[in-house]
Amino acid sequence: MVYYRANGYNSDMFLVGILSWWYGKGWVDQIQAIKDRLASSADFFSVGQLASTIFAPYRQISAGKVSGPIGVQLRAFLDRTISRFVGAGVRIFMIIFGLIAMLLQIIFGLLVIVIWPVIPLLTVIGLIMMVIGWVPKWIV
């Protein structure tokens, strides 16, 4: 039996190389890419930092330590309190939005990891269906 050799590589070895990458390093690379996307999303939404500063004042400019009449101090206290509640609301919304985005990435990532080993088999299944003459009902 004579094998076709292009650039010194055996065509059978080429197929073995592709399949060994697909089920080895390719699969590991997909898992690492999913981890990287999750880390990037956690950094983008700053979920940890937002959770640790949830009741910190939000964009507060002038309501720091105030000395003076009780009315001025009371107004500064209310400004700080309102700023903290606004900040907590914005931070909670961003945390929830970030967690939803990360949850969707986890679901999609798990789907990719589960489907990854089946993809090469789809070509074989397609060839078998072509040989037996199967045609989807929506085409007929």
N, C-alpha and C positions, 0 to 999 in steps of 0.2 A: 504494500500500500504506500503510495507516494503522497506526502503532505505538501501543501503549498506553503512556501516560506517567503515572507515579505520582511525585509530588513532583518533576517536571521531569526525571526520569532515563529514558532509553530502556532498555527491557528487554534489548536486544541489548548495550548498553554495560555493563549489570549483569553479564551472563554473561562478557563480555570482562574486566571488572574482577576477577571471582572467579577466572577461569583465570589471569590475569596475576599475581594474588597467589599462587595455589597453586604455580605453576611458578617464581615469582620469590622474593618476600620470605618466603612461607610455608615454602618449602624451606630457605632460608637460616636462618630462625628455628628450624626443626627441628634443623639442624646445630649452631646455637649452643646450643640447649637440651641437646643431647647432650654438648657440651663442658662446659657448666655442671654437669651431673650428674656427669661424670667428675671435675672439679675439686672438687666438693663431697664426693664419695666419698674422694678422695685426702686431703682435709683431715680428713674424719671419721675415717678409719682412721689418719691421720698416718703414712703409709707412709714418707715421706722421713725424718721425725724418728726413727721407730722403727729404720730401717735405720742411721742415723748413730749411734745410741746402743745398738746391739744388745748389747754386753757391759758396759753400765753396770750398777751394782748395782741390784737391784729392791727398792724400798721398804725400803731399809736404814736403820734408825733408830740403832742404837747401836754399830755395828762400824767406827767411824772410826779415827783414829790412837789407838793404845793403847800406853801405856808401863807397864811392870811386868814381872813374871816371864815367863819364856818360855812357860809354859803358857797364860797369859792372851793373850799375843801370838799364839800358835798358834791358839787358839780364835777370836780376832778375824779372823785370816787365813782360817780355814775358813768362818766366817760370811760374809765378803765373797765368797769363792769360790762358795759355795753360792748366795748371793744373785745373783751374776752369771749363773750357769747357769740359775737359775729365771727371771731377767729375760730371758735370751736365748731360753729356751723360749717364754715368753709373747709376747715381741716377734715371734719367728719365726711363731708361730701367727697373730697378728694381721696380720702382713704377708701371709702366704699367704691368709688369709681376705679381706683387703682386695683383693688382686690378683685373686682369683677373682670377687669382686663386681664389680670394675672390668672384668674380661674379659667377664662376662655383660652388663654395660651396653654394652660396645663391640659385642658380637655383636648384641644387640637394636637398638642404634642404627644399625648398618649395615643391618639388616633393614628398619628404618623408612625409612632414606634410599633404599633400593632400591625399596621398595614405594610410597613417597610419590607418584611421578609416575603410577603405574598406577591409583590409587584413583579418580580421576574417570572413567577409562575403564570401570570396573566398572559404573557406572550405565548406560552405553551398551550394554555387553554384556548386562546384565540386561534392558534394554528389548528388545533384539533377540531374546533367548531367550524372552521373554514373547510377543512377536509371532509367532514361529514355533511356539509351543506346547510348548517343551521343558519337561519336568518331571523333577526328579531321581528316580532309581530308589528312593530310600529313602522318598519321599512316596507313590509309586504302590502 
